[in-house]
């Protein structure tokens, strides 16, 4: 079975992980510092902090924005459900902002009408809204760029649209530390705020050396990983174009993310999953674990997001896919029922 997610570390990069394992350091230390330094260089940001989960990263970002309690916070129904749960637990009012059913772009024009005091921007597969629309909101924005590796639109790269950006290091991420997240800022105004946050962060919240060593090894092979993923993406897009189904395209000038390969189906998802499984490929619904798929989520609240969640299927897109396996995936995509 060709797995949907697969973390790959070159043999020579394993030395970083093994070196950490034989040290006495268990908590945050030298490897965590190296990982943050290298991540800033790779992602191109001046300030970053590495924490033990995306949940912690989001909570820190919300705390630093100083938003009044009970204020409305806009967020995506396609984002992991923990985001809405966290917003509510911190005393804010979650307000769900719908997405376009075909492009996956958030409907930014509805945010002002909801009187949101801040917005958590989730970018499915790196589909980025127009930065001008984000700037015109006039409210703090936290950008969840966990699915947006290498994505850019009209000269702006993912992670630069808001006050803070979160990059998850969980399973399935092209850069994983076996759990954790990076909290970035792309502007000088919020840089000092994040630096103060990093200095005051307790060891119980900071990414450990063990996790950082794994992330550091993956950063070193990231360019090769991105090249391979782009090659596979182009091949898969060409085959999917032969069908009545379609993928997602970055609007304007730019590229989408490299998290996974998403197919927007015109037929039932179950048949497509079984078709892939019969050919030894793991495929799965794209938005399992999102708010919109919760049992208690009203189906009429965000119809675009609901439609997308019911039709979007993920296929493997990782650097460990061999040429033979890539051919199998391409064939499956070209013959989707």
Protein Blocks (a to p, Z undefined) as FASTA:
>chain_A
ZZfbdcdddfklmmmmmmmmmmmbfbdcfklmmmmmmmmmmnopabdcddfbfklmmmmm
mmmnopaehiacdddfkbcfklmmmmmmnopacddddddfklopacfklmmmnopabdcd
ddehhiacdfklmmmnopacdddfklmghiaeehiaehilmmbdcddfbehiabdghiac
ddddfbfklmmmmmmmmmmpcfklpccfklmmmmmmmmmmmmmmmmmmmmmmmmmmmmmm
mpmbdcdddehjddddfkbccdddfbdfklmmmmmmmnopacddfkgoiaklpmklcfkl
mmmlmmmmmmcccddddfklcfklmmmmmmmmmmcZZ
